[in-house]
């Protein structure tokens, strides 16, 4: 079993002299023929994985666990041309984060941000993208950025990593999830307790199978506990298929329904009606069985008719259907009322919310539905919080 990264003996004709020969921390020269591989990590790795052109994760995993011999200087990172993997939409926002095994020199402004990691990484956590560039797997990325993110944003990130969609120039399309809760949990179990503690806490509230960015955000708000500013609802399935009986088929004109969030034992479902586009068909239902549907925006008349038929079919199947519109999501008072309605449908006790909880919930809602939402990529959103944390640390120390 190969446990350490090999040196890359190839180079491009356009390499500069600085790229062909760089001086390492020990003062020894590294020639072009001994170019060391580069490992992208943290928000940079997330940016690569969220790119619509990213390959399947399992198809790129390696047996590598050691970081001995990887790039640890800016010259080596330039020689590997690692920045080529960052999508254009994130290039001006996401810094270049690099994982290394030895202590790197101090970086200058505009250069890569190096993260030293002693020891080994969990098996399967380094993925090969070719050309001497490796990328940290999504499961380890989740742990790497955990300490810099608020709980709600970290849960939202987990939902997006486990989601079944990608965003490209044409909107949202279906794709295989980058990872699952089970795979993230397995990686966290292989990490030291201190390094993975916050990630483990957030993983409790992560859901598999989201079909759109809005679904990922709503699921995070519903699942995180009330003391942390969420609504503390129990676990649900996302985009779970329900086969219909004969009457429900006649009512809906379909053979099955797919609910955005479904508490199957209690037969209660939540539908997000805020998505003009969704990784699914024109009903807004998630893709089932791996079919890649291009998205269509429904007209008002189509939406009214299809929603009516959908509700009739759900009623026939004994499902209590609660819907959320875009205006209801972005108005915290209405959103809270809908969550209270859900709690009652689920048979959960409701109580008067204290003022401190309201203020906390308002801050969480702001993080999830407004702050940094103008950014296109999830990785850019993560990077914004990382940069803010670094800024706050510097100014608090001063």
C-alpha positions as CSV (number, residue, x, y, z in Angstrom):
1,X,0.0,0.0,0.0
2,X,1.3,3.4,-1.0
3,X,1.1,5.7,2.0
4,X,3.0,8.8,0.9
5,X,2.7,11.1,-2.1
6,X,5.2,10.5,-5.0
7,X,7.2,13.3,-6.5
8,X,5.9,14.5,-9.9
9,X,8.6,14.1,-12.6
10,X,6.7,16.2,-15.2
11,X,6.5,19.9,-15.8
12,X,5.1,22.3,-18.4
13,X,7.2,24.1,-21.0
14,X,5.9,27.4,-19.6
15,X,7.5,27.0,-16.2
16,X,9.4,30.0,-15.1
17,X,12.9,29.8,-13.6
18,X,11.4,30.4,-10.1
19,X,9.1,27.5,-10.7
20,X,11.8,25.2,-12.0
21,X,14.0,25.6,-9.1
22,X,12.8,26.7,-5.7
23,X,14.5,26.8,-2.3
24,X,12.9,24.8,0.4
25,X,12.9,25.6,4.1
26,X,16.0,23.5,4.6
27,X,17.9,25.5,2.0
28,X,18.2,22.6,-0.5
29,X,17.1,23.1,-4.1
30,X,14.2,21.3,-5.6
31,X,14.6,20.8,-9.3
32,X,11.8,20.6,-11.9
33,X,12.2,16.9,-12.2
34,X,11.6,16.4,-8.5
35,X,8.6,18.7,-8.3
36,X,6.6,17.9,-5.2
37,X,2.9,17.3,-5.3
38,X,0.5,19.9,-3.9
39,X,-2.5,19.1,-1.7
40,X,-5.4,21.6,-1.7
41,X,-7.5,21.8,1.4
42,X,-10.1,23.8,3.4
43,X,-12.2,26.2,1.4
44,X,-10.1,25.7,-1.7
45,X,-10.9,22.0,-1.7
46,X,-14.6,22.8,-1.2
47,X,-14.5,25.1,-4.2
48,X,-13.1,22.3,-6.3
49,X,-15.7,19.8,-5.1
50,X,-18.6,22.2,-5.6
51,X,-17.6,22.9,-9.2
52,X,-20.1,21.3,-11.6
53,X,-17.1,19.7,-13.5
54,X,-15.7,17.9,-10.4
55,X,-15.2,14.2,-10.8
56,X,-16.8,11.6,-8.5
57,X,-15.1,11.5,-5.2
58,X,-14.8,7.8,-4.9
59,X,-13.2,7.7,-8.4
60,X,-10.3,9.9,-7.2
61,X,-9.7,8.6,-3.7
62,X,-6.1,7.3,-3.0
63,X,-4.6,5.1,-0.4
64,X,-2.3,8.0,0.7
65,X,-2.3,8.8,4.4
66,X,1.1,10.6,4.8
67,X,1.9,14.2,4.0
68,X,5.6,13.6,3.8
69,X,7.1,15.2,0.7
70,X,4.3,17.5,-0.3
71,X,4.6,21.1,-1.4
72,X,5.2,23.5,1.4
73,X,6.5,26.6,-0.4
74,X,4.8,29.1,-2.7
75,X,7.2,28.3,-5.5
76,X,6.2,24.7,-5.4
77,X,2.5,25.5,-5.4
78,X,3.0,27.7,-8.5
79,X,5.0,24.9,-10.2
80,X,2.1,22.5,-9.6
81,X,-0.3,25.1,-11.1
82,X,-2.8,24.1,-8.4
83,X,-4.9,27.3,-8.8
84,X,-6.2,26.0,-12.1
85,X,-8.7,23.8,-10.3
86,X,-10.5,26.7,-8.6
87,X,-13.7,27.7,-10.5
88,X,-13.8,31.2,-12.0
89,X,-16.8,32.1,-9.8
90,X,-14.7,31.6,-6.6
91,X,-11.3,32.7,-7.9
92,X,-11.5,36.2,-6.5
93,X,-13.0,35.2,-3.2
94,X,-11.5,31.9,-2.1
95,X,-7.9,31.9,-0.9
96,X,-5.5,29.1,-2.0
97,X,-5.3,26.8,1.0
98,X,-2.6,24.1,1.0
99,X,-2.0,21.2,3.3
100,X,1.5,20.2,4.2
101,X,3.4,17.9,6.6
102,X,6.4,20.1,7.4
103,X,6.5,23.6,8.8
104,X,6.1,26.0,6.0
105,X,7.8,29.4,5.7
106,X,5.7,32.5,6.5
107,X,3.5,33.3,3.6
108,X,3.4,36.7,2.0
109,X,0.2,38.6,1.1
110,X,-1.2,37.1,-2.1
111,X,0.5,33.8,-1.7
112,X,-1.0,30.4,-0.5
113,X,-2.2,29.8,3.0
114,X,-0.4,26.7,4.3
115,X,-1.8,24.4,7.0
116,X,0.6,22.1,8.7
117,X,-0.8,18.7,9.8
118,X,1.4,16.4,11.8
119,X,1.0,12.7,11.5
120,X,-1.3,11.0,9.0
121,X,-4.8,11.7,7.5
122,X,-7.6,9.2,7.5
123,X,-7.5,6.6,4.7
124,X,-9.3,7.9,1.5
125,X,-9.0,11.5,2.5
126,X,-6.7,12.5,-0.3
127,X,-8.0,12.5,-3.9
128,X,-5.8,12.6,-7.0
129,X,-6.7,15.2,-9.7
130,X,-3.7,14.5,-11.9
131,X,-0.7,16.7,-12.8
132,X,0.7,16.5,-9.3
133,X,-2.3,18.2,-7.7
134,X,-4.3,16.4,-4.9
135,X,-7.4,17.6,-3.1
136,X,-8.6,16.8,0.4
137,X,-11.8,14.7,0.3
138,X,-15.1,16.4,1.3
139,X,-15.3,14.5,4.6
140,X,-12.0,15.9,5.9
141,X,-12.9,19.4,4.5
142,X,-15.9,19.4,6.7
143,X,-13.7,18.8,9.8
144,X,-11.1,21.4,8.6
145,X,-13.4,24.4,8.4
146,X,-15.6,23.4,11.4
147,X,-13.8,25.6,13.9
148,X,-14.2,28.8,11.8
149,X,-18.0,28.5,11.1
150,X,-21.1,29.1,13.1
151,X,-23.0,25.9,13.9
152,X,-25.8,26.8,11.5
153,X,-23.5,27.5,8.6
154,X,-21.5,24.3,9.3
155,X,-24.8,22.3,9.2
156,X,-25.8,24.0,6.0
157,X,-22.4,23.0,4.5
158,X,-22.9,19.4,5.6
159,X,-26.3,19.4,3.9
160,X,-24.8,20.7,0.7
161,X,-22.0,18.2,0.8
162,X,-24.6,15.4,1.1
163,X,-26.9,16.9,-1.5
164,X,-27.9,15.5,-4.8
165,X,-27.4,18.6,-7.0
166,X,-24.8,20.8,-8.6
167,X,-24.9,24.4,-9.8
168,X,-23.7,25.2,-13.3
169,X,-24.2,28.0,-15.8
170,X,-27.7,26.6,-16.6
171,X,-28.9,26.5,-13.0
172,X,-29.3,23.4,-10.8
173,X,-28.8,19.9,-12.1
174,X,-28.8,16.5,-10.5
175,X,-25.6,14.7,-9.5
176,X,-24.5,12.0,-7.2
177,X,-23.9,13.3,-3.6
178,X,-20.3,14.2,-2.9
179,X,-20.5,12.3,0.4
180,X,-22.9,11.1,3.1
181,X,-23.4,11.5,6.8
182,X,-22.1,8.0,7.3
183,X,-18.9,8.7,5.4
184,X,-18.3,12.0,7.3
185,X,-18.9,10.2,10.6
186,X,-16.3,7.5,9.6
187,X,-13.7,10.2,8.8
188,X,-14.4,12.1,12.1
189,X,-14.0,8.8,14.1
190,X,-10.5,8.5,12.6
191,X,-9.5,12.0,13.8
192,X,-8.4,13.1,17.3
193,X,-11.3,14.0,19.6
194,X,-10.3,17.7,19.9
195,X,-10.0,18.2,16.1
196,X,-13.3,16.7,15.3
197,X,-15.5,17.7,18.3
198,X,-17.2,20.7,16.7
199,X,-17.7,18.8,13.4
200,X,-19.3,15.9,15.3
201,X,-21.7,18.2,17.0
202,X,-22.8,19.7,13.7
203,X,-23.1,16.3,12.0
204,X,-25.9,15.4,14.3
205,X,-28.1,17.9,12.5
206,X,-26.9,17.2,8.9
207,X,-29.4,15.6,6.5
208,X,-28.7,13.5,3.4
209,X,-30.4,14.1,0.0
210,X,-31.1,17.8,-0.3
211,X,-32.4,18.8,-3.8
212,X,-31.6,22.5,-3.8
213,X,-29.6,25.2,-1.9
214,X,-32.7,26.5,-0.3
215,X,-33.6,23.1,1.0
216,X,-30.2,22.7,2.5
217,X,-30.6,26.1,4.3
218,X,-34.2,25.3,5.5
219,X,-33.1,21.9,6.8
220,X,-30.3,23.4,8.8
221,X,-32.6,26.0,10.4
222,X,-35.2,23.3,11.3
223,X,-32.8,20.8,12.7
224,X,-30.3,22.7,14.9
225,X,-31.5,22.9,18.5
226,X,-33.5,25.8,19.9
227,X,-30.7,26.8,22.3
228,X,-28.5,27.4,19.2
229,X,-31.1,29.5,17.4
230,X,-32.9,26.8,15.4
231,X,-36.2,25.1,15.8
232,X,-35.0,21.7,17.1
233,X,-37.2,19.5,15.0
234,X,-36.6,15.7,14.9
235,X,-34.8,13.9,12.1
236,X,-36.5,13.7,8.7
237,X,-35.8,12.2,5.3
238,X,-35.1,14.5,2.4
239,X,-36.6,13.8,-1.1
240,X,-38.0,10.4,-0.1
241,X,-40.1,8.7,-2.7
242,X,-43.6,7.5,-1.9
243,X,-45.4,5.2,-4.3
244,X,-49.1,6.0,-4.7
245,X,-52.2,3.9,-4.7
246,X,-54.6,3.9,-7.6
247,X,-56.8,6.8,-6.5
248,X,-53.8,9.0,-5.7
249,X,-52.4,8.2,-9.1
250,X,-55.6,9.3,-10.8
251,X,-55.7,12.5,-8.7
252,X,-52.1,13.5,-9.4
253,X,-51.4,11.9,-12.8
254,X,-48.2,10.4,-11.3
255,X,-47.2,7.1,-9.9
256,X,-45.2,8.5,-7.0
257,X,-44.6,11.7,-5.0
258,X,-41.3,13.0,-3.6
259,X,-41.4,15.2,-0.5
260,X,-38.7,17.7,0.3
261,X,-38.7,16.8,4.0
262,X,-40.7,13.8,5.3
263,X,-41.3,12.5,8.8
264,X,-42.4,9.1,7.5
265,X,-43.5,7.5,10.8
266,X,-45.8,10.4,11.5
267,X,-46.8,10.9,7.8
268,X,-46.0,14.6,7.9
269,X,-44.2,16.4,5.0
270,X,-42.8,19.9,4.4
271,X,-42.7,21.3,0.9
272,X,-40.4,24.2,0.0
273,X,-42.4,26.2,-2.6
274,X,-39.7,28.9,-2.8
275,X,-37.6,27.3,-5.5
276,X,-38.1,28.5,-9.0
277,X,-35.5,26.0,-9.9
278,X,-34.9,22.7,-8.2
279,X,-32.8,19.6,-9.0
280,X,-35.9,17.8,-10.2
281,X,-38.8,17.8,-12.6
282,X,-41.2,20.6,-13.3
283,X,-43.1,19.8,-10.1
284,X,-40.1,20.7,-8.0
285,X,-39.5,17.2,-6.8
286,X,-36.0,15.8,-6.5
287,X,-34.6,13.5,-9.1
288,X,-35.2,9.8,-8.4
289,X,-33.1,6.9,-9.7
290,X,-30.4,9.1,-11.0
291,X,-32.2,10.7,-13.9
292,X,-30.7,14.0,-15.0
293,X,-33.6,16.4,-15.7
294,X,-33.0,19.9,-17.0
295,X,-35.0,22.3,-15.0
296,X,-38.1,24.1,-16.1
297,X,-39.7,27.1,-14.4
298,X,-43.4,26.7,-13.8
299,X,-45.9,29.3,-14.9
300,X,-48.4,30.5,-12.3
301,X,-51.3,28.5,-13.8
302,X,-49.2,25.3,-13.9
303,X,-48.1,25.8,-10.4
304,X,-51.6,26.2,-9.0
305,X,-52.9,23.2,-10.9
306,X,-50.0,20.9,-10.1
307,X,-49.9,21.9,-6.4
308,X,-53.6,21.3,-6.1
309,X,-53.3,17.8,-7.6
310,X,-50.3,17.1,-5.4
311,X,-52.1,18.0,-2.2
312,X,-55.0,15.9,-3.2
313,X,-52.8,12.9,-3.7
314,X,-50.9,13.5,-0.4
315,X,-54.3,13.7,1.4
316,X,-55.4,10.4,-0.1
317,X,-52.1,8.8,1.1
318,X,-52.7,10.1,4.6
319,X,-49.9,12.7,4.5
320,X,-50.2,16.0,6.3
321,X,-48.6,18.5,3.9
322,X,-47.1,21.8,5.1
323,X,-45.8,24.3,2.6
324,X,-43.3,27.2,2.9
325,X,-43.1,30.0,0.3
326,X,-40.1,32.3,-0.3
327,X,-41.7,35.2,1.6
328,X,-42.5,33.0,4.6
329,X,-38.9,31.8,4.7
330,X,-37.4,35.3,4.7
331,X,-39.8,36.6,7.3
332,X,-38.7,35.2,10.6
333,X,-42.0,35.7,12.3
334,X,-43.9,33.7,9.7
335,X,-41.2,31.1,9.4
336,X,-41.4,30.6,13.2
337,X,-45.2,30.2,13.0
338,X,-44.8,27.6,10.4
339,X,-42.2,25.7,12.5
340,X,-44.6,25.8,15.4
341,X,-47.3,24.4,13.2
342,X,-45.0,21.6,12.2
343,X,-44.2,20.9,15.9
344,X,-47.9,20.4,16.6
345,X,-48.4,18.2,13.6
346,X,-45.4,16.1,14.9
347,X,-47.0,15.8,18.3
348,X,-44.3,17.9,20.0
349,X,-44.8,20.2,22.9
350,X,-44.7,23.9,22.2
351,X,-43.9,26.6,24.7
352,X,-43.4,30.4,24.9
353,X,-40.1,31.4,23.4
354,X,-37.9,33.6,25.6
355,X,-36.5,36.9,24.3
356,X,-32.9,35.6,24.4
357,X,-33.9,32.7,22.1
358,X,-35.7,35.1,19.7
359,X,-32.5,37.2,19.4
360,X,-30.4,34.1,18.9
361,X,-32.8,32.8,16.3
362,X,-32.8,36.2,14.5
363,X,-29.0,36.1,14.2
364,X,-29.0,32.5,12.9
365,X,-31.7,33.4,10.4
366,X,-29.6,36.4,9.2
367,X,-26.6,34.1,8.7
368,X,-28.5,31.5,6.7
369,X,-30.9,33.6,4.6
370,X,-29.3,37.0,4.1
371,X,-25.6,37.4,5.1
372,X,-23.2,36.4,2.2
373,X,-26.1,34.9,0.2
374,X,-25.1,37.2,-2.7
375,X,-22.1,35.0,-3.2
376,X,-22.5,32.3,-5.9
377,X,-20.5,29.4,-4.4
378,X,-20.8,27.6,-1.1
379,X,-17.0,27.6,-0.8
380,X,-17.0,31.4,-1.1
381,X,-19.5,31.6,1.7
382,X,-17.3,29.4,3.9
383,X,-14.2,31.5,3.0
384,X,-16.0,34.7,4.1
385,X,-16.6,33.3,7.6
386,X,-13.0,32.0,7.8
387,X,-11.6,35.4,6.8
388,X,-13.8,37.1,9.3
389,X,-12.6,34.8,12.1
390,X,-9.0,35.5,11.3
391,X,-9.7,39.3,11.3
392,X,-11.5,39.1,14.6
393,X,-8.6,37.2,16.2
394,X,-6.0,39.7,15.0
395,X,-8.0,42.7,16.3
396,X,-8.9,41.1,19.6
397,X,-5.2,40.3,20.2
398,X,-4.4,43.9,19.4
